[in-house]
Amino acid sequence: MNNVKLAVIYYSSTGTNYKMAEWAAEGAIQAGADVKILKVPELAPEAAIQSNPAWKAHLEATKDVPTASLEDLEWADAIIFSSPTRFGNLPGQMKQFLDTTGRLWFQGKLANKVVSAMTSASNLHGGHEATILSLYTTMYHWGAIVVSPGYTDQSLFAAGGNPYGTSVTVDREGNMKEDVRGAVIHQANRTVAVAGWVKNGKQVQPEY
Ligand SMILES: Cc1cc2nc3c(=O)[nH]c(=O)nc-3n(C[C@H](O)[C@H](O)[C@H](O)COP(=O)(O)O)c2cc1C
C-alpha cells in the first residue's frame, strides 16, 4: 500500500498552532504518513503585526514554512488543520484559504479527504469547540470524512478532554496551560489510520 499523504495546514500569529502542527506532523510520520507542514497566507495589515513583538517574531521564525496551495489539497489524502480561536470562530486567514477551494470542491476533488482539526484559545470557555465545529462545517460541504478524537485515548483527558479535536488554552505570555502533545500525536495517529482504511478501501470499492 502507498503511504497516506497528510498535509498539516495551520494558521498561527504567536506560535501555538505552529507548535501543535509540528506535533501533528510528528504523530503522522510516526504512523507512517508522508507529511507536509503548510501555513495559510498571513492577511493582517503590517501595522498590526509590527505592533505585537510576539507576532512579528513568529512570522520571521516561520518565513520558510511553505504556504498551502490548492495543489497541496489535491495531493493530500488527509488534512489536519490547526487554527487559533478568534471571537469563537476561525481567523479570517484560515477562512480565506478555505474560501479559495471552490474550484476543487466543484470538481469533486475534496470529497473523501480525511480531515481533523485542532485549536487554541486564551480562555477555557472562549470558544474552542465552536472554532473546531465551524471548520468542520466547511468540511461537511467538501464531503470530507471528519475524524474527531472522541475519547479514544487516555491522552485526551490530560489535555482537557475535547472530543471534537485537540484544543489548548494559552496564557498572556503565550504558554500552553495544558500538556496536549500526547493528544495531538494520538489525533494524528488516528487520522492517518482512518485515512489508510479509506485509501485501501478505495482500491476495492468504487468511489462515491
Ligand atoms: C482578535 C482576537 C480574537 C480572539 N478571540 C478569542 C476568543 O474568542 N476566545 C479566546 O479564548 N481567545 C481568543 N483570542 C486569543 C487567541 O485565541 C490566542 O491568542 C491564540 O489561540 C494563540 O494562538 P497562536 O499562538 O497560534 O496565534 C483572540 C485573539 C485575538 C487577537
Ligand as a Chemical Component Dictionary entry (heavy atoms), coordinates in Angstrom:
data_LIG
# 
_chem_comp.id                   LIG 
_chem_comp.type                 NON-POLYMER 
_chem_comp.pdbx_formal_charge   0 
_chem_comp.three_letter_code    LIG 
# 
loop_
_chem_comp_atom.comp_id 
_chem_comp_atom.atom_id 
_chem_comp_atom.alt_atom_id 
_chem_comp_atom.type_symbol 
_chem_comp_atom.charge 
_chem_comp_atom.model_Cartn_x 
_chem_comp_atom.model_Cartn_y 
_chem_comp_atom.model_Cartn_z 
_chem_comp_atom.pdbx_ordinal 
LIG C1  C1  C 0 -8.792  39.216 17.534 1  
LIG C2  C2  C 0 -8.622  38.112 18.527 2  
LIG C3  C3  C 0 -9.740  37.428 18.952 3  
LIG C4  C4  C 0 -9.615  36.413 19.904 4  
LIG N1  N1  N 0 -10.742 35.758 20.316 5  
LIG C5  C5  C 0 -10.633 34.830 21.294 6  
LIG C6  C6  C 0 -11.815 34.164 21.754 7  
LIG O1  O1  O 0 -12.911 34.319 21.263 8  
LIG N2  N2  N 0 -11.665 33.301 22.788 9  
LIG C7  C7  C 0 -10.453 33.060 23.392 10 
LIG O2  O2  O 0 -10.396 32.306 24.343 11 
LIG N3  N3  N 0 -9.308  33.639 22.911 12 
LIG C8  C8  C 0 -9.386  34.498 21.876 13 
LIG N4  N4  N 0 -8.254  35.080 21.389 14 
LIG C9  C9  C 0 -6.923  34.604 21.838 15 
LIG C10 C10 C 0 -6.326  33.656 20.785 16 
LIG O3  O3  O 0 -7.163  32.545 20.578 17 
LIG C11 C11 C 0 -4.927  33.199 21.156 18 
LIG O4  O4  O 0 -4.110  34.333 21.122 19 
LIG C12 C12 C 0 -4.458  32.148 20.187 20 
LIG O5  O5  O 0 -5.123  30.945 20.474 21 
LIG C13 C13 C 0 -2.962  31.907 20.185 22 
LIG O6  O6  O 0 -2.649  31.066 19.091 23 
LIG P1  P1  P 0 -1.356  31.322 18.192 24 
LIG O7  O7  O 0 -0.200  31.445 19.168 25 
LIG O8  O8  O 0 -1.234  30.102 17.330 26 
LIG O9  O9  O 0 -1.554  32.567 17.399 27 
LIG C14 C14 C 0 -8.343  36.086 20.434 28 
LIG C15 C15 C 0 -7.208  36.792 19.981 29 
LIG C16 C16 C 0 -7.354  37.790 19.035 30 
LIG C17 C17 C 0 -6.120  38.518 18.564 31 
# 
loop_
_chem_comp_bond.comp_id 
_chem_comp_bond.atom_id_1 
_chem_comp_bond.atom_id_2 
_chem_comp_bond.value_order 
_chem_comp_bond.pdbx_ordinal 
LIG C1  C2  SING 1  
LIG C2  C3  SING 2  
LIG C2  C16 DOUB 3  
LIG C3  C4  DOUB 4  
LIG C4  N1  SING 5  
LIG C4  C14 SING 6  
LIG N1  C5  DOUB 7  
LIG C5  C6  SING 8  
LIG C5  C8  SING 9  
LIG C6  O1  DOUB 10 
LIG C6  N2  SING 11 
LIG N2  C7  SING 12 
LIG C7  O2  DOUB 13 
LIG C7  N3  SING 14 
LIG N3  C8  DOUB 15 
LIG C8  N4  SING 16 
LIG N4  C9  SING 17 
LIG N4  C14 SING 18 
LIG C9  C10 SING 19 
LIG C10 O3  SING 20 
LIG C10 C11 SING 21 
LIG C11 O4  SING 22 
LIG C11 C12 SING 23 
LIG C12 O5  SING 24 
LIG C12 C13 SING 25 
LIG C13 O6  SING 26 
LIG O6  P1  SING 27 
LIG P1  O7  DOUB 28 
LIG P1  O8  SING 29 
LIG P1  O9  SING 30 
LIG C14 C15 DOUB 31 
LIG C15 C16 SING 32 
LIG C16 C17 SING 33 
# 
